[in-house]
Each structure stands twice: as C-alpha cells, then as structure tokens.
C-alpha cells in the first residue's frame, strides 16, 4: 500500500472512529435531546428501548457492554433507536450541511469501503437485536 493510500485510510479511520457512536445504530448525528425512557417505542418494531438493549446484550455482549459503560454513547444509542427513518435522514442532511468536509470524508470512506469492519458488525448486531427484541 503506498503512502497516499495509507494516509487516506488513517484519516478516514480517525474520522470514522470519532463518529463510531453515531454510526453504531444509524449513522446519524448526536443530538442534545434527552435520552428516551426505557419504555419508549422503537419504530419498525413492537419493542421498547429496554427490550432492544436486552436483545443486543444477548446478540453481542461486548458491544452492549461498551454502550452501557459509556453514558454519552448510551444516550445517543437510545436516541437513535427511537428516531424514525425520516428523522434519521433529516439528521444526516443537517450534518452534511453543517459539516461538509467531514461529510465528504465519511462519504468517500463509505464509497471506497474504508470503514472499520467493527462498524458494520455493530450495525448488523443492532439490526438483529431489533428483529429479535420481542423475545425479551
């Protein structure tokens, strides 16, 4: 791998790493809004936030523990869980508008498959937890 490719990958991974909390669930932007209550409904499911969290703990215990141990990440995760698709799209559009350089780097990383493998794993784990949450 040449210097330019290594440098680009490092920049992308640094920015992607900084935004991992956003990317874990939806790739959205963190908000200042209070975290939803554990009994709040998760759109697209018949489950509460607490049920999805329990399902995630079963699906990927390490990820669930990481979220649980970081209050800021937990607040964002819960907030992202309760957003509708339209709300998530609006947040992404707001981020792109307010942070065009960062948005371009994230878009470049996504288009060139330079995101960290654990980010894709985290998204898959959350998706599976949302699909199985009714059992919890």
Secondary structure by P-SEA (a helix, b strand, c coil): ccaaaaaaaaaaaaaaaaaccccccccbbbbcccccccccccccccccaaaaaaaaaaacaaaaaaaaacaaaaaaaaaaaaccaaaaaaaaaaaaaacaaaaaaaaaaaaaccccaaaaaaaaaaaaaaaacccc
